[in-house]
Amino acid sequence: MQKYVGSFCACVVICLAAAPQAAWAQEEPGPRDEHRVLQLATAGSLLITATLGTLTAINKPTLLSEGACAGGRPVLGDYGCHGLSILHGISGLLSTVLYTATLTLELSAFDWPGRDRHGGAYEALSYVHLIGMSGQALGGVIASFPEVVGASRDGTFARVLRTLHIFTGYLIVGSFGITTAIEL
């Protein structure tokens, strides 16, 4: 597991280190520079989280399949069945912290979500990722531990929630990625 955590941390550090050297950097640093760094770090973290979530969803029962763990051929072996969801959760936590920091800067400095600058599609996509992020963490925890709401770990409720969780993650990554690309 340390190998995977180390790889994840290395990816985050690379995203954070590469962002300030981009061609759009100004002579004097300001809120726009910090916002771009946060946006790129958040986009990278969301992409890593979605990738880990996809691998976890392949291994666990969803509405799409019984899961590779049940079939005896899990992605990443035994770790994919028992440890990968923890790494996905840690990545999700980091993504939530970065997203919150990005949103806080946007709200305090730029009159979020970019009113009068990017048009209606940008604003709609901004609300898609905002609404998605507001419920995604809770959905992920309940999908991992459905017992907290009285459901079975392998029951229909957990399968439906895992499926919704992964597709909501894809919507968040897509909408945040598009709005980030528009702003850059």
N, C-alpha and C positions, 0 to 999 in steps of 0.2 A: 504494500500500500504506500510506503514511503516513496517509492519510485514514481508512482502516479501523482502523489501530492507534490513532489518536487517538480515534476514536469508541468503541472498546472501552475504552480507558483512562478516557474520560469516563463511561461507564456504571458502571465499577467505582468511581470516585470518588463518583458520585452515590449508589450503594448504601452506601458506607462513611459518607458525610456524613449521609445521611438517617436511618440507624439510631439514632444516639444521641438524636435528637429525638423518638423515638416516645413514645406515651402511657404505655408500661409503664416508662419510666425512673424510678428511685427517687431519693430525696433524696440518699443517699450512694452513690456508685458502688461496685460490688463485683464479684465474679466472675460473678454472674448477668448483669449489664449487659454485661460484656465478652463473655460467652458468647453473648448475644443478638446483639450486633453481629457477632461472628464467624459465627454461624449465618446471619444475613441476608446478609452479604457472600459467604459460601460458596454459599448458595442462588442468589444472583444470578449469581455467577461460573459455577456449574454450568449454569444456564439459558442463559447466553451461550455457553458451550462446547458445549452440546448443539445450540443453534441453528446455530453455525458447523459443527459436525460433521454436522448434517443437510444443510446446503448442500454440504459437501464430499462427502458420500455420494451426493447427487443427481448430482454431476459425475463421480464415479469409478465404475468397474465394481463392482457388488455382485451378490449372488444375485437381487436384485430387478430390476436393469436393467444395460444395457451402460454407462450413465453418459452424462450430457448432453454431456461433452467429446467422446466418441466420436461422438455424433450431430450435432456441430457447433453446438449451441445451449446452451452452458454457462451456468449461473447465474453472474452477475457477469462474464461475458465471459472473456477470456483469463486474467484474474486468478483466476477461479474454478477454472481448470484447473491453474495453476502456483503460485499464491501463497497461496490461501485455506487450504490445509492447514497452512502455517506459522503463520498467525494462529490457527488452531484448536489447534495444538500449544502455542503460547505461552499461550493461554487455558486449555488443559488443565493446563499447568504451574502457573499461578496458582491454578486450582481445587484442585489437589493440595496446594499449600502452605497455602491457606486451610483445606481439609478437615483437614489434619494439625494445624494450630494449634487448630482447633475440637475435634478429638478429644483432643488433648493436654490442653486445659483441662478437658474433660469427665472424662477419666480421673483427672486430678490433684485436681479439686475436687468432683466430683459422683457418684462411683461409677457410672460409665457402665455400661450405657446406661439410666439413669434407673430403676433397680430400685425396685420397690415404689411407683412414682409413676404410671406410665402404663399398665401392663398388658402382656400377652403380645404383642399386635399391634404395639405400639410397639417392643418389644424385637426382634421378628422383622424388622421393617422396618429397624431399626438395623443388624442383622447383614447384611441385604441390601446396604445401601450400603457397609458396611465391607468385605465380601468383594468387592463390585464394584470399589470404589476400589483395592483391593490389587492387582488385576491389570489394570485399565483402561489405565494408562499404558504398560505393557509391550506390551499388545495393540495400542495405537495406534501405537507406534513400529514394531512388526513389520508391521502393516498398511501403513504408509507405506513401509517399506524391507524387503520380504520377502526380499530378497537376503541379508540377514544370517543367515537360516536355510536358504539354498540354494533358495528358491522364486522363481518368476517374478513380476514386478510385476503382470502381467495374467493370471496363472494362477488356477486354481480355489482354491488355498490362500489367496491374497490376497483374492479375492472373498468367500470364506467368513469370513475374519478381519475384513474391513471390515464385513460384515453383523452379525457377532457384536458387534463394537465399538460400532456405533451402537445396537443394541438394549440392550446392557449400559449404555450411557450413559443411555438412556431410563429403565431400571430404577433407576439411581443417582439421577437427578434426581427421579423420582417418589417413591422411598422417602425420600430426604433431605427433599424438600419436605413430605411428609406428617408426618414426625417433627418438622420445624421448626414447622409449623402447630400441632401438638399442644402443643409446648412454649411457644409464644407465648400 
